[in-house]
Amino acid sequence: MLDVSTRSRTVRVPGGELHLSWAAMTHTGRRREVNQDAVFAEFPLFVVADGMGGHVGGEIASASAITRLHETVDAGTVSPKTIEKALARAVKDIASHPEATDEGTGTTVTGVYLETSGDEAHWVTLNIGDSRVYLLRDDAIVQITTDHSVVQELIAAGRLSPEEAENHPYGNVITRAVGPSDGVVPDYVRLDVVSGDRFVICSDGLTKELTDYGIRHFLTENADPAAAVSAMMDAALENGGRDNITIVVLDVAPSSPAAD
């Protein structure tokens, strides 16, 4: 059993309180010598970055993105504006290592944060690249983010089926990333806050080894986020662990009315 623990926090939201619990883990996998994934899981932001690039370029890219996003949480404001400023700083950080990075260097940035500034709380997913956010609601699992990849574009154009995509030679080619010369804006999706929801945020190291049905299975079998993360990680490694693997499971417990 790999070492992972569940953390929890009760947060005030408009109209009441929300109890969140989560667990996060990253693993090099069985085929790679270096882990170029990075993860940040601290309320209100839960995000995964999957770096790419030779030498240490991918590590620099993912670490830069996570470090800069961490700063937005420390500053107390997570919003599209602060996220995009953070990613712009990460681009400069990556470019400041020309000896270790090149045009092939970059990172995905995918996650979810809780927005509490309006009349109602909302989840907001953000995505650049092919890491993913899944939502398990009412026993159905849905991929919320849309991959920025050559394969996804072929699927959208009707030139490739999802089944054919699984073993496509361009399966690893992404069309949007945070890199040394690219200032990119994430895609955002707003979601209602619903008690009982479970989010999975993961790099493609997980989805290469587990189907959506497999992810749903391990969520259903493991009520505790740490147990779910650990079970998915064990299964992904057992299935080959061909890439770095990063997983966050985030649970939304029933909210209670605010005290007078």
Salt bridges, closest charged atoms under 4 A:
GLU42 OE2 - ARG7 NH1 2.86
GLU71 OE1 - ARG68 NH1 3.04
ASP74 OD1 - HIS70 NE2 3.58
ASP93 OD2 - ARG68 NE 2.73
GLU99 OE2 - HIS97 ND1 3.66
GLU115 OE1 - ARG190 NH1 2.36
ASP147 OD2 - ARG132 NH2 2.69
ASP187 OD2 - HIS148 NE2 2.64
ASP187 OD1 - ARG176 NH1 3.13
ASP192 OD1 - HIS122 NE2 3.78
ASP197 OD2 - ARG137 NH2 2.67
ASP204 OD2 - LYS208 NZ 3.79
GLU209 OE2 - ARG242 NE 2.94
ASP243 OD1 - ARG32 NH1 3.11
ASP243 OD2 - LYS208 NZ 2.84
ASP251 OD1 - ARG198 NE 2.75
